[in-house]
Structure formats: C-alpha cells, structure tokens
Amino acid sequence: MDKEAEKSLARALDWLLVQQAADGGWHSAAYGQLKDGAAVTALALYALAHLPAPLQSAYKQSWSKATSFLTKGTAKRGTVAGPDGTLDFPTYATALLLKATSDGRDSGLTGVQRNALVDYLAGAQVGETRGFKPDSPSYGGWDFLGRDDAHGITTGTNISVTRYAIEALFAEIWISKRRLNGSNSITAAEEAMARGTPYVLRCQQPDGGFAFTCEPASLNNKAAYHDEKLTRPRSYGTATCDGVRALLACALRPSDEPVAKGLAWLAKRPVLEVVSGFEGLPPELGWQLGLRFYYYAALAPLLKFLPDQEARQAALQQHLLKLQKADGSWTNESDRMRENDPLIATALAIVVLSSVA
C-alpha cells in the first residue's frame, strides 16, 4: 500500500472509530431501520477484518466492544441481533459476522452460538424447509427471511445475499475441515452450498454477466430487461461481481467456463464513474451511482483475475481517494441504496482500500 493510500485509510479508520457508540455498536443516524446497530456493526467488523495484519492489532479494543455488543443479542435470537434482540437484515448480518471472524479472530461467540449462526444461515436458504421444491426458480437462493419467518413465501431471492451467505458458509466448512471437527452444522452448510451453486448459475446471462435474480419477470432486476415480456434480464456490475464471487466460493476455478465468462464481462467494462451495466438507464432512476461503493468493494478482490491487474487496482484506488471527504469518510450522493449513510459507504471503502493494497 502506498503512502497516499495509507493516509487515506488511517483517516477513514479514525473517522469510523469515532462513530462507535459507548455500547460498542455502530448506529445509523440516517436510517431508522438501522439505528439499533446490528447490521451496521456487523458491516463495520467485516470492514475491519479486511485490514492489513499490522493495522488490525491497533483496533483490538474497538473490535472487542463491537463483538460484545453483537453477542448479547445473538445469544437471544440465534442470529445476529442487537443487544435487546432487535433484528435488521439478520441474514446479511450473520454472514458478515461469520466471514469477519472466519480466520480465528475473536467473535465473542461460544462454539454452540457459532454453530447456531451457521444453522440459521443454512436454514434461511429457500429450499424444502422453507416450503420450496427443486423446480422453483427461487430454490437454492437466499432472501431476507429466516427459516421460521414464512413457509412457501419469499421476499425475492437475489445474488447479493446469496453471495454473502455462500462465502460465509464456505469459510465455515473450510475451518471445520482444517480442524477435523465436522458437525451437523457443517453438514447443513455443505448441503446448502450444493443447492446454492445451481441457483447462482441460473442468474448468469448469455453475455456472461449476472442478473440480480433468476426469478421470472422480477422487478428487482435493477438494470431491467432486454424485452417487454421480462424474460431477458440485463446483466450489471454488482450482480456480476456477486455471481463470480459466489461461484469461486462454490469451488469453481477462475478458468471454469461460468467464472471465466463472468470475469470476461467485467474485463470489458473498466468504467468506475458509474456502475457497469447501468450506463444506458436514465440517471434519474438512481442506479448508475446508487450502488457505487458496493460495486467497488465487490469488484476489488476480483481485479487480480483480470488483465492489467495492477493498472486497474491503481485506478480504483485513485478513484476512491478522490471521493473521500475532508473528515475521512465517504458518502454517496445517491440515496438509492442507503450509501448516503457515511457509515455504510465508509465501511465499504475501507474494504476496497484494504483489498487493492
């Protein structure tokens, strides 16, 4: 990491840690749904987990306060929750916490509690236990619901939460195999991964990119459709990054055709000013900028697989540095996906800077 990036990252970390509340959590001041802090705190820990090793030791106290904040609610609910049991985006939050602590970092969780989180994540998958059969287009994906929230109903599966769930489960399986301590939770995680791979592949489009969901005619496909009958969804950048990363976590190799096609789609689209795939949409819809920090964070680890890796990493780093605010934070001017909350944008930017170092 060069000196300019080091200074930028230090300023970002100083800003982020000042925002940590006395209770150990990070609480959104922009969105009421996120004010209780479970999801934002999990995201902050996920960002800190990406830091280069020399930096991580400097934030042990902050880390410990944050895990203590989360484990109180997690013990009550069996999924990541605020200390009083409040849930906000629990599937995302659970995946983020598991992934952030997958390399042995202290999570504050007992082994039983960690297994409960793995069980929650595997059980949240849209499958038989949720009342769905293998011929459903939603089968194998994840949505925003837990196993016991609804039967035979989905809020809409999507490649984003599916990628986070698959990456977290893959990490748990790897840990278990490395320690030779398989459990029923790991068996459930392996079964979920097996169901998840075909779902991810169904989201891939003929051009090699990915759509947000393979559910037919879904208006959740943010880049819309090529046809009026809504049968051919357009690919776009964030979904394509999520799809490729999910396939890599499912043990496909970069040279395997589905992954190679996804990487080729990204390689052809070096633009950073807007999220690739939205260039032709009206700016007033908000998607061109609305997902920009998510896009950068999802894209950064994939640049090593693309041609001109070093040049693209340097371009992404410099682009991000230009967007940083004077106080060290980042904020998206678009509120389309809540990245106008500096807690969200800054956490994602920290992931980027740490990934392209």
Buried (B, 14 or more C-beta within 10 A) or exposed (E): BEEEBBEBBEBBBEBBBEBBEEBBBBBBEBBEEBBBBBBBBBBBBBBBBBBEEEBBEEBEEBBEBBBBBBBBBBBBBBBBBBBEBBBBBBBBBBBBBBBBBBEEBEBBBEEEBBBBBBBBBBBBBBBEBBEBEEEBBBBBBBBBBBBEBEEEEBEBBBBBBBBBBBBBBBBBBBBBEEEEEEBEBBEBBBBBBEBBBBBBBBBBBEBBBBBBBBBEEBEEBBBBBEEEEBEEBBBBBBBBBBBBBBBBBBEBEBEEEBBBBBBBBBBEBBEBEBBBBBEEBEEEEBBBBBBBBBBBBBBBBBBEBBEEEEEBBBBBBEBBBEBBBEEBBBBBEBBBBBBBBBBBBBBBBBBBBBBBB
